[in-house]
Amino acid sequence: MNLNDMDMNFESLRNLMISDRTVRRFREDREVAEETLLRLVELTRYCPSGRNAQPLCYLPVTSDEEKGKVFPLLKWAGYFQDWDGPEKGERPSAYLIQCLDTKYGKDCLCDDGLQLEAITLGMRTLGLGGCIIKAFNAPKLAEELGIDERYTPRYVLAIGYPAEEVRIEDMPDDDDADFKYYRTADGVHHVPKRPLAQLIINTSNPESK
Ligand SMILES: Cc1cc2nc3c(=O)[nH]c(=O)nc-3n(C[C@H](O)[C@H](O)[C@H](O)COP(=O)(O)O)c2cc1C
């Protein structure tokens, strides 16, 4: 592979990551098959894992009955005080419930985030979008879905075909710039991202970062 090909690979990855935005409104009329969820979970086999313990596993949720149990336990978009989450018709077509299998450990270090990123990138390549959700009632979810106590739910990943546009906004190079996402009157969701300069620590002048 020559340098040009490597650059193209890097740009492809970068573009995939740019397009992999959180989506909270979906085309609920479009199904996501359980087989698709299994393909996505299969990607997690190739993720790094602390101690290589691989303690995470997933419960796929696709039936209307189970989706109806999951949805009320989720908190959507904490910054949107007057929005209770997607309306009927715009709700997720499926969920993956990421669980810690306590047989393999009490902690998963950062395996959870690495795997969620692998899955959401995979979703993007299939035209899917989603939302990683930490704000949910985990004990109630386990009870409602009959999850054995061996498994501790850690995250809910809401999945579907996007019904909203999400745009990255470049944040100014300013420590006090607002990082809250927002929605404009045209329904577009905007997500501010810090500039590269703010991500690099400048040891010769810590103040300027
Ligand atoms: C660890 C983690 C927890 C999150 N929990 C929630 C949540 O409970 N509810 C929600 O609506 N979004 C949640 N999100 C989505 C974030 O709000 C979203 O990633 C952030 O606004 C940046 O948008 P982006 O993913 O498009 O870059 C979570 C994301 C992460 C990484």
The ligand as an SDF file (V2000), in Angstrom:
LIG
                    3D

 31 33  0  0  0  0  0  0  0  0999 V2000
  -21.0200    7.9360   27.9100 C   0  0  0  0  0  0  0  0  0  0  0  0
  -22.1690    8.5670   27.1820 C   0  0  0  0  0  0  0  0  0  0  0  0
  -23.4080    8.6560   27.7930 C   0  0  0  0  0  0  0  0  0  0  0  0
  -24.4780    9.2450   27.1130 C   0  0  0  0  0  0  0  0  0  0  0  0
  -25.7200    9.2400   27.7000 N   0  0  0  0  0  0  0  0  0  0  0  0
  -26.7510    9.8170   27.0420 C   0  0  0  0  0  0  0  0  0  0  0  0
  -28.0640    9.7830   27.6130 C   0  0  0  0  0  0  0  0  0  0  0  0
  -28.2830    9.2520   28.7010 O   0  0  0  0  0  0  0  0  0  0  0  0
  -29.0740   10.3530   26.9140 N   0  0  0  0  0  0  0  0  0  0  0  0
  -28.8730   10.9460   25.6900 C   0  0  0  0  0  0  0  0  0  0  0  0
  -29.8430   11.4450   25.0890 O   0  0  0  0  0  0  0  0  0  0  0  0
  -27.6460   10.9830   25.1210 N   0  0  0  0  0  0  0  0  0  0  0  0
  -26.5890   10.4250   25.7530 C   0  0  0  0  0  0  0  0  0  0  0  0
  -25.3390   10.4150   25.1770 N   0  0  0  0  0  0  0  0  0  0  0  0
  -25.1400   11.0480   23.8590 C   0  0  0  0  0  0  0  0  0  0  0  0
  -24.3480   12.3780   24.0040 C   0  0  0  0  0  0  0  0  0  0  0  0
  -25.2140   13.3890   24.4340 O   0  0  0  0  0  0  0  0  0  0  0  0
  -23.7090   12.7300   22.6420 C   0  0  0  0  0  0  0  0  0  0  0  0
  -22.6930   11.7840   22.3800 O   0  0  0  0  0  0  0  0  0  0  0  0
  -23.1150   14.1390   22.6730 C   0  0  0  0  0  0  0  0  0  0  0  0
  -24.1540   15.1000   22.7120 O   0  0  0  0  0  0  0  0  0  0  0  0
  -22.2370   14.4160   21.4710 C   0  0  0  0  0  0  0  0  0  0  0  0
  -22.9280   14.2160   20.2720 O   0  0  0  0  0  0  0  0  0  0  0  0
  -22.2860   13.2820   19.1680 P   0  0  0  0  0  0  0  0  0  0  0  0
  -22.3660   11.8730   19.6800 O   0  0  0  0  0  0  0  0  0  0  0  0
  -23.0920   13.5040   17.9320 O   0  0  0  0  0  0  0  0  0  0  0  0
  -20.8650   13.7100   19.0160 O   0  0  0  0  0  0  0  0  0  0  0  0
  -24.2800    9.7930   25.8140 C   0  0  0  0  0  0  0  0  0  0  0  0
  -23.0360    9.6720   25.1990 C   0  0  0  0  0  0  0  0  0  0  0  0
  -21.9930    9.0490   25.8690 C   0  0  0  0  0  0  0  0  0  0  0  0
  -20.6600    8.9110   25.1640 C   0  0  0  0  0  0  0  0  0  0  0  0
  1  2  1  0
  2  3  1  0
  2 30  2  0
  3  4  2  0
  4  5  1  0
  4 28  1  0
  5  6  2  0
  6  7  1  0
  6 13  1  0
  7  8  2  0
  7  9  1  0
  9 10  1  0
 10 11  2  0
 10 12  1  0
 12 13  2  0
 13 14  1  0
 14 15  1  0
 14 28  1  0
 15 16  1  0
 16 17  1  0
 16 18  1  0
 18 19  1  0
 18 20  1  0
 20 21  1  0
 20 22  1  0
 22 23  1  0
 23 24  1  0
 24 25  2  0
 24 26  1  0
 24 27  1  0
 28 29  2  0
 29 30  1  0
 30 31  1  0
M  END
$$$$
